[in-house]
Amino acid sequence: NVHLGRLWLQSDLKVIGSPVPPSLTWPGVSGGTRDYNPKQMAIREKVFNTVVACFKRHGAETIDTPVFELKETLTGKYGEDSKLIYDLKDQGGELLSLRYDLTVPFARYLAMNKITNIKRYHIAKVYRRDNPSMTRGRYREFYQCDFDIAGQYDAMIPDAECLKIVHEILSELELGDFRIKVNDRRILDGMFAACGVPDDKFRTICSTVDKLDKMSWEDVKNEMVNEKGLSEQAADLIGEFVTVCVSGGRDLAERLLQNPRLSQNKLACSGLSDVKLLFSYLELFQVTDKVVFDLSLARGLDYYTGLIYEAVLTQAGLSGDTLNGAEDSVSVGSVAGGGRYDGLVGMFDPKGRKVPCVGVSFGIERIFTIMEQKAESSADKVRTTEVQVLVASAQKNLLEERLKLVTDLWKAGIKAEVMYKKNPKLLSQLQHCEESGIPLVAILGEQELKDGVVKLRVVATREEVDFSRADLIREIRRRTSEA
């Protein structure tokens, strides 16, 4: 067994409880990781709630898998990205690695439990030995929110629903304008074959084409020819496709079906026919305004077998001044991606039985980077608690009465709190409400106790009304539900 408590970067601390070495003079966090304060967590929670609500609306159930897997489970599934996997130091037992994504563990889970159909979502942390870029929302430890449909179904219906989910979530979060780029691995492989790329170079050339959103065509071509050993003629033919026939919709698929090179390749024709079918379903789902068929989209992971897609923000939903003043902090690139991976489950099945799968993964840290930037530029205050009412006292020696009342409110399911002082000043209690965004104050005083009432104060308007104990809970519920 691996004792995770003993895993430290640079082996600074060998065993929990060891003296802190002199070199460690100030506590910090590892590069590519971060802490989240209450305000940041409130924003993050809003994102999670939106995502989960959408997943549930589409009928998904949830699972969980270990944060570390057997190393052999992850080996050979990610192509050139395998170098980014965190391996755990061997403790004399099993060779383990931290999970790189949630897709491979999901496929392992399906094979291990002999599950042939499921619609599931999974929200958890994953780990990558990447070069972190905090301002661009790139970390070594980060959350992914995955939605996947496993099972044998008619072509493109589950795939179209995954794109509908991307459209719904990005629209609800109001991140700004976005585009969902789609392509198909079969079209890419057919294109590579038609351009004269050797079979054994398909995957490595695919990972280079995947860099077109970050690099110029000249740099991509240079990598293919000088680093990957592709002929210049083949690279130029690829360039004709990915730079000329860049993007469109069903019309582009129809044009490519007439292309003299691609039309001779059965694999490419199969992919193009499915892309045409996909767009007919996307029209019914009313999302074609944001979806483009983009031949330059490649997605480098080895396990994709069919449709692939990626959502990119084209404008981060901020005002011009904010955007210009914080260009780096809102340039986050891809915020969601996925595709079809029909062969992955079979890799874990002793008999090689395949379970067709399609899914999408949301990069929450990148989305959070945008949401946090928007919150900073907004005049609206982010609440870090959900307290609806503070139970306060106007005079001394009323701690017992405050505790009795807050207990009644908790029993009724109302979010309430008291200040932890026997005799707090009324002004300090009201100031606490204003600072924390608590909308209501239930005030107890000697006169209120004699009359059997509680004074309910609206913090924003300073309006005060007396209510009997019986009516107080009903009134708090009414006012907070309206808010």
N, C-alpha and C positions, 0 to 999 in steps of 0.2 A: 504493500500500500504506500501511496505517496502522501506524506504529511505536508499539506499545502501551507501550513503555518510556518514551515521551515524554508519556504521558497522566497528568497530575497534577491533583489537586483544587486549585482556586483558582489553577492555574498557578504554584504555589510554586516548582517547580524546572523550568526550561525544557528542559534537556538533562541526561542522565545524566552525572555527573562535574562539574557546575557547583558552585561553592561554596555551602554551606548558608547561606541568608539569615539575618540576625541575628534575625528574628522567630521562627524555628524553633529555640527554645532547648531543647526536650525532645522526644525521639522519641515518636510516638503512632500511632494508627491512625485511619482515616477513620470518621466517624459511621456507625453501622449495620453496622460490621464488628467482628471480634474475633479475637484470637489464641486458640489452644487449647493448654493445657499437656499434658504426658504423661498425667496422670490423666484429664483431660477427653477426650483422644483415645482412651484405652482404653475409656471408656464409649461413645464415638461408634462405635468399631470394632465393639463388641458389637452395637449397633443395626444397623449396615450388614450384619454377618454374618447376623443374624437375617432381615433383609429379603431379602438376596440368596439365602439358602438357600430361602426360601419361593418366590421368583420361579422359581428353578431347579426346585424341586419341581413346579411347575406347567408346566414345559416351555418356559420362555422362553429366548431367546438375547439377547445384548447387542450394542449398537452405540455409536458415539460420533459427535458432531457438533461443529462449531466453536463456540467460546465467543461469537463474534460472527457475525452474519448480515448480509446485505444489508438495509438499512433497509426496502426495499419488501417483503421477505419477512414482516416483522413488522407492517407498517402495515395497519390495518383489520381486525385479527384479534381485538382485545381489547376493543372497545367503549370505555367510559369509562376503563378501566384503561390505555389506550394512553399516557396522560400520564405513566405511571410508567416508561416505557421509557427506558433510558440510551442516548442518541445519542452516538457518538464524534465528536470534532472532525474536520472534513474536512481531510485532509492533501493535497488536490489530486487525489484518486482517487475510489474508490467511497464512497458514503454507507453507513455501517455503524452497527449498533446492537448492544449486548450483549443476549444472549438473555433474554427475560422468563420463559419457561418451556421445558420440553422437548417439549411437544406440537406446537407449530407447526413447529419444526425437524424433528421426526419426520415430519410430514405432507409437508414439503418434500422430505425424504429419500426417502419412498415415491414421490412423483410424479417426482422427478428420476431415480430408478433403475427406474421402471416396475414396482415391487413391488406385487402385488395381495393377498398374504396373508403375514403374519408375526406371531409372538407375541414381543415384544421387551421387555427392560427396559433402563433407562438411569439411571445415577446420576451426577449432575454438578451444578455450581454454576450458579445463575441470578441475575439482577440486577434490582432494582426500586428506583426513586426514591421509596420509601415513607417515611412517618414512622416511624423505627425505635422499637421498644419492647423493649429488651433483656430485661427481666424477663418479658415475655410471649412471648419466643421469636420476635420479629419483627425481621428484619434487612434490609439492602439487598443483601447478598451472602449466599446461603444454598444449601444442597444441596436438591435434590429427588430422590426415588426414584420413578421412573415404571414402570408396567407397562401395556402396551397390546396389544390383539388387533385386528389389521387383517384384513379379509377378509369375503366374503359368506357368512354363516352363518344358521342358523335363529334366529328371534327369541328374545332374552332368555337364551340359553344362555351366550354369552360374558359378557354383562352380569352374570349371576348369579355366574359364576366370579370376576369382579373383586371383587364384594362378599364372596365367600368368602375371598379373599386379604386384604382389609382385616380381616376378622374374625380370621383366623389370626395375622396379624402383631401386631395390637393385643393379642390374648390372650397370645401368646408373650412379648411385652415386659413384660407385667404392669404396665401403666401405671395401672390402676384401671378402674372401670366406664366403659363407653362406649356410645354409640348411633350407629347408622348411619342417617342420614335420607335417604330417597329421594323423588324427584318426577320429573316428566317435562316437558320443554320444551313438548311438544304439549299437555299438560294446562294449563300456564300460559298458552300462547298462546290456547287455546280459552276459558279462563277470562277472559282480558283481552277477547277478542272479545265474549263473552257479557255482560261488564260495560260494554261501550261504549267501550273504549279504542281510539283510532284506530290503524290499522296502523303508522303511522310512529312511534308512541310505545311499541310493544311492548318494544323492547330497553331503552330508557331507564327505563321503568316497572319492568321486570324487575330492573334493577340496583338500584333503590330498594327493591323488595320483598326483595331479597337482604340488606338491612341489618336485617331484623327480629330477627336474633339479637343485634344490638348496640344497637338503638334500640326505643323503645316504638312501638306502633301509631300513637299520636297524632303522633309526630315523623315517622314514615314517611309518614303521610297528608299532613302539612303539606308535606313535600318534594315529593310527587306533585302536589299542588294548586298550591302557591305558587311552586315552583321549576321543575317540569316542565310546568305548564300543563294538568293533567288536571282534568276537571270534578269537583266534589265528589260528585255522584251516582255517577259511575263509581268513585271512590275508596271510597265507602261500600259499594258492591257487592263490590269486591275484599276489603274488610275483613270482610264476612260469610263469605267463603270462608277467608281466611287466619287469622282469629281464632276462628271457630266450628268449622270442619271441620279442625282443626289436624293431628292425627296419628292413625294407626291402622295397620291392615294391609290384608289383602285385603278385609276387611269394609268399610273406608272406600272403597275403589275401587268396590265393588259399590253402595254407597249413592250415590256421586257419579254413577254410570251412570244412576241413577233421578232425578237432579236435573233439574228442568224446564228450567233454563238450559243446563247442560252437555250434557245428552243430545241437544240439538239441534245440537251442534257435532261434526262428523265427526272433526276433529283431536283434540279432547279425548277422544272415545270410543275412538279408536285408542290413545291413550296410556294410558287407564284399563284397556283390555283387556290391554295389554302389562304393566302393573303387576300385574294379577291373575295373569298367566302367570309373571311374575318371582317372585312369592311362592310359587308352587307349586314352582319349582326351588329356592328358598331353603330350603324345608322339607326337600327331599331332601338339601341341603348342610348341614342342621342349624344354620342361623344365624339363624332367624327370631326368636330370643330377643333379639337386639340390633338388629334392623332395623325402622324405622318409616316408614310412608308419611306424609310431611309436606308439606302444600300450601303452607306458607310458605317452603319451600326454593326458591331461585331460581338461585343461582350466576350471577354477573354476566357471565361471558365470552361473547362473541358466537358462538363457534363451536359451542356445544352444540346438538344437533338433537333429541335424544330423552331417554332416561333420564339423570338427574343424581343425584349422591349426595355426601354429606359425613359424615365421621366426627367426632364431638365427644366429648371426655372429659367425663363427668358427675361424676367424682370422681377426684382425681389419685393415688389409691393410697398416700396418706401418712397417718400417724397424725393424730388430731384436733389434738394440740398443734402438730405441725409445720405442718399446714394452716392453723390459725388464726394462727400466728406468721409465716407467709410467704404470705399470701393472694395477693399480686400475683405472686409468683414462680412459682406453680403454676397460675395462671389463664391457660391458653394457647388456649382455644377449639378451633377446627377443627384436626385433625392429619392429615387425609387428605380428598381430594375428587376427583371426576372425573365422567365421564359419556360419553355417546355423541356423536360428532361426525362424522356421515356425509358432510358436505359440504366438510370442510376440505382434504382431499387434492385435490379437484377444482379448488380455487382456484389450485393450482400447476401443474395439468396443462393444456398448450396446447389440448387438445380438451375440457377440462372433465370428464374421466372421473373418476367418484367411486369411492373405496374406503371402504366402511363401516368405522368404527373405534370402539372403546370402550376406555376405560382409567381408571387411577387414579393419583394422585400423592400421595406421602407428604411432609408437611412435616417433614423430619428435625430442623430446629433446634427446633421446638416440642416434638417428642418428646424431644429431647436435654435441653431445659430441665427436663422432668419427671424424666428419668433422673438428671440431675446433682443435683437437689434430693433425690431418694430416696437417692442415694449419700452425700450430706452428712449425712443423718439416720440412716444405717445404721451399725451397729458394724463391719460387714465392711469390711476394707481393700481398696481397689481396686488391683490389681497393674498396674503400667505396663510391665512386661516379661514375657516368657514363659520366662525362664531356669529350667531344671530343676535344674541342679547347678553349684556353684562348685568349681573345682579349686583347692585350698588346700594350703599346706605348713606343717608344724609346726616346721621348723628352717630355718636360713639356707642359702644356696647351692643351692637346689633349683629355681631358675627354669627351667632347661633341662628338668627332669623334668616340671614343671607344663605347660610349653608342648607337650611331646611328648604328654602325656595329653589335654590339651584338644583337640589336633589329632585324636587318635583318636576322641574323642567327637563332634567336628564331622563327621568322616567317616561316623560311624554315624547321623548325623541327629539327634543329641541337642543340645538348646539348652543351651550351657554358656558360662561365662566365667571369666577369671582376673583378679586385681587387677594393675594396672600398676605393680608395685613389685618390685624384685629380692628383697627380704627383708621381706615384710609380716608383721606380728604375727598370730598365729593368732586372737587375740581380736578384732582389727579385721576379720578376714575373716569370722568368725562373726557379728559385729554387722551387717556388710553384708548377710548373708543374711537376718537377722531383719528389717532395715529394708526390704529389697526383696521380701520374701516368697518367697525362693528356698528350696525345700523340702529340698534335699539338698546335702551337702558331701562331695566326694571329697578325702580328706586324705592327703598324701604325707609320709613322714618317713624318716629313715635306716633305722630298723628295718623299715618296710614295704618299702623298696627291697630290703633284704637278703632278706626273706622272699618277695619277688615278689608282694606283695598291695597293695591300696589300701583304706584305711579309709573306709567309707561312713557318714556321720553323718546322721541324720534331725534336722533343725533343731528341729522342734516338740517331739519327745520326748527329744532328746539321746541316743537309742539309737545305738550304734556297732557295726558288724560289718565284719570283714575279708573281702574278696573277691579272688579272683585276677583278673588283667587280663581274662582270657577271660570270666569270669562277671560282671564289673562292669557292662558295657553291658546285659546281659540283666536284671540286677537293677534298674538305673536305669529301664529301660523298664517293668518290672513295677510298680515303686512309683509312677511318674508316671502310668501308665495307670489305676491304682486311684484315684488322686487325681482 
